[in-house]
Amino acid sequence: MGDKTGHIDETAVGKTYGEWFSRGLRGIGMRYVFSRRGLWVINTPYRRILNAANITTQDRVLDLGCGIGNILIALAERIDFIHRPLGVDVSPDLVRIGEREVARAGLHDRIGLQVAPATRLPFEDGAFDVVLTSHVLKHLDDEALVASLREVVRVLCPGGRFLLWEFEKSARSALLFWSARLSGLPPPFQLRTMAEFSRALQLAGFHRVVRVDTGMFLMPPVPRIALLATR
């Protein structure tokens, strides 16, 4: 576990998260914190970040690593999409829980979730105008990150936007590693700097990469990075 290069099994990561969300008191806590209702805890400034993508009712939106659908639910509550926004996650358990969350929000006919890995997206070329991902890319090793970013480029239309936010590699990120060791959360991860993300995005085929002001996150209080890349 930790901020180092090495193979990360994304399917195993998804299985671990699925177990955490499904079992006992930890599952109850995880389902709340990662639900639409818990966005204020772990994604405190999400509205500010999402605004950077200028998402409109006409946009075809994909949430990469959607978890239990909290970001899509928050978007669909604010925007009357013409095209149903979609989410993919490698964990079948998270997608099942997400479908329940979507139904509970009364949005079952306005949001679609399905199981798929970030490295092999089951969509046609140019199928989306916007792709989002939140706190997912740290669970991809270097090889998987390259494959995933190339897939994002493929499924975005020309001029499409890719908005990501993630923990940032920094001396101030030590708290995240101590928290992981003490709690057993999360599965293996690899943090990256602004320069590393920008280089990977440009190599994947994005023409413009700009940093987005994330504001202050409530939990955990460690540095984040948000980037908006244009295809």
C-alpha positions in Angstrom: 0.0 0.0 0.0 1.2 3.5 -0.6 2.5 6.0 -3.0 4.8 3.9 -5.0 5.0 2.4 -8.5 3.8 -1.1 -8.8 1.0 -3.2 -10.2 -2.5 -2.5 -8.8 -5.3 -5.0 -9.5 -8.3 -2.7 -10.2 -10.7 -5.6 -10.0 -9.4 -6.5 -6.6 -9.7 -2.9 -5.5 -13.3 -2.9 -6.6 -14.0 -6.1 -4.7 -12.6 -4.7 -1.5 -14.6 -1.5 -1.8 -17.7 -3.6 -2.5 -17.1 -5.6 0.7 -16.6 -2.5 2.8 -19.9 -0.9 1.5 -21.9 -4.1 2.0 -21.0 -5.3 5.5 -21.8 -4.2 9.0 -21.3 -0.9 10.7 -18.5 0.1 8.3 -20.8 -0.5 5.4 -23.5 1.8 6.9 -20.9 4.5 7.4 -19.4 4.1 3.9 -22.8 4.1 2.3 -23.6 7.4 4.0 -20.3 9.2 3.5 -20.2 8.2 -0.2 -23.9 8.9 -0.8 -25.4 12.1 -2.2 -26.2 13.1 1.4 -22.5 12.6 2.4 -21.0 14.7 -0.3 -20.5 17.6 2.1 -18.1 15.3 4.1 -15.6 14.0 1.5 -16.3 16.1 -1.5 -17.0 19.4 0.2 -16.4 21.8 -2.7 -17.7 19.4 -5.4 -20.1 22.1 -6.8 -17.2 24.5 -7.4 -15.2 21.8 -9.2 -18.1 20.6 -11.3 -18.9 24.2 -12.4 -15.5 24.2 -14.2 -16.8 21.8 -16.8 -19.7 24.0 -17.7 -22.1 21.0 -18.0 -25.3 21.8 -19.8 -28.6 20.0 -20.4 -27.4 18.9 -23.8 -24.2 17.3 -22.6 -23.7 13.5 -22.7 -22.0 12.8 -19.4 -20.1 9.8 -18.1 -18.9 9.3 -14.5 -15.8 7.0 -14.5 -15.6 5.0 -11.3 -19.0 6.3 -10.2 -19.1 4.3 -7.0 -22.7 4.5 -5.7 -23.7 7.3 -8.0 -23.4 10.3 -5.6 -22.0 12.7 -8.2 -24.5 11.8 -10.9 -27.4 12.1 -8.5 -26.2 15.6 -7.5 -25.9 16.6 -11.1 -29.3 15.2 -12.2 -30.9 17.0 -9.3 -29.5 20.3 -10.7 -29.6 19.7 -14.5 -32.5 18.4 -16.6 -30.4 16.3 -19.0 -31.6 15.5 -22.5 -29.4 12.5 -22.6 -29.3 10.2 -19.6 -26.0 10.5 -17.7 -24.2 7.2 -17.2 -21.8 5.9 -14.6 -19.4 2.9 -14.7 -17.6 1.2 -11.8 -15.5 -2.0 -11.7 -17.4 -3.2 -8.6 -20.8 -5.0 -9.2 -21.6 -4.5 -5.5 -21.1 -0.7 -5.7 -23.3 -0.5 -8.9 -26.1 -2.5 -7.1 -25.9 -0.1 -4.1 -25.8 2.8 -6.5 -28.9 1.7 -8.3 -30.7 1.6 -5.0 -29.5 5.1 -4.2 -30.6 6.4 -7.7 -34.0 4.8 -7.2 -34.3 6.3 -3.7 -33.6 9.7 -5.2 -36.4 9.1 -7.7 -34.0 9.2 -10.6 -34.0 5.6 -11.8 -35.2 6.7 -15.3 -32.7 9.6 -15.5 -29.4 7.9 -14.5 -27.8 4.7 -15.8 -25.1 2.7 -14.0 -23.3 -0.3 -15.2 -20.2 -2.5 -14.4 -17.1 -1.8 -16.4 -13.4 -1.3 -15.7 -11.8 2.1 -16.3 -9.4 0.6 -18.8 -12.1 -0.9 -21.1 -15.1 1.3 -21.5 -18.1 -0.3 -23.3 -19.0 2.7 -25.3 -18.6 3.8 -28.9 -16.0 6.4 -30.0 -17.1 10.0 -29.4 -20.1 8.9 -27.2 -19.7 11.6 -24.6 -19.2 15.4 -24.2 -18.0 15.2 -20.6 -16.3 12.6 -18.6 -15.9 13.0 -14.8 -13.9 11.1 -12.3 -13.5 11.7 -8.6 -10.9 10.0 -6.3 -10.5 7.0 -8.7 -7.3 7.4 -10.6 -5.1 6.8 -7.5 -6.2 3.2 -7.7 -4.7 2.8 -11.2 -1.0 1.9 -11.7 0.9 3.7 -14.4 0.0 1.2 -17.1 -3.7 1.2 -16.2 -3.7 5.0 -16.0 -2.4 5.3 -19.5 -5.0 2.8 -20.8 -7.8 4.5 -18.9 -6.9 8.0 -20.2 -6.7 6.7 -23.8 -10.2 5.2 -23.3 -11.5 8.6 -22.1 -10.0 10.3 -25.2 -11.6 7.6 -27.3 -15.1 8.0 -25.9 -15.1 11.8 -25.8 -16.2 13.7 -28.9 -13.8 16.4 -30.4 -13.7 19.3 -28.0 -15.0 17.1 -25.1 -14.0 17.8 -21.5 -12.5 15.5 -18.9 -12.8 16.7 -15.3 -10.9 14.9 -12.6 -10.1 15.4 -9.0 -7.9 13.3 -6.8 -5.5 13.4 -3.8 -2.3 15.2 -4.8 1.2 13.9 -4.2 2.6 16.2 -1.6 4.6 16.3 1.6 1.3 17.3 3.2 -0.3 14.0 2.1 1.4 12.1 4.9 -1.8 12.2 6.9 -3.5 10.1 4.2 -0.9 7.3 4.5 -1.1 7.3 8.3 -4.9 7.1 8.0 -4.7 4.2 5.5 -2.3 2.3 7.9 -4.5 2.8 10.9 -7.9 2.1 9.3 -7.0 -0.4 6.6 -8.4 2.1 4.0 -8.1 2.4 1.1 -6.7 -0.5 -1.0 -3.3 0.0 -2.8 -3.0 3.5 -4.2 -0.5 5.7 -6.0 -0.6 9.5 -5.7 0.6 11.8 -8.5 1.7 15.4 -8.9 0.2 18.1 -11.1 3.1 17.6 -13.5 2.6 13.8 -13.6 -1.1 14.1 -14.3 -0.6 16.8 -17.0 2.0 14.8 -18.8 -0.1 11.7 -18.8 -3.1 13.6 -20.1 -1.2 15.2 -22.9 0.4 11.9 -23.9 -3.1 10.4 -24.0 -4.2 13.0 -26.6 -5.6 15.9 -24.6 -4.8 19.3 -26.2 -5.3 21.6 -23.2 -5.0 20.9 -19.5 -5.8 23.5 -16.8 -5.8 23.3 -13.1 -9.1 24.0 -11.3 -9.3 25.6 -7.8 -10.6 22.8 -5.5 -11.2 25.0 -2.4 -11.0 23.4 1.0 -11.9 19.7 1.6 -13.3 18.8 4.9 -12.2 15.1 5.2 -9.5 14.1 5.0 -7.8 17.5 5.1 -5.0 16.7 2.6 -4.1 18.3 -0.7 -6.3 17.6 -3.7 -5.7 18.3 -7.4 -8.5 19.1 -10.0 -7.8 19.3 -13.7 -9.9 20.1 -16.7 -8.6 18.5 -19.9 -10.0 19.2 -23.4 -9.8 16.6 -26.2 
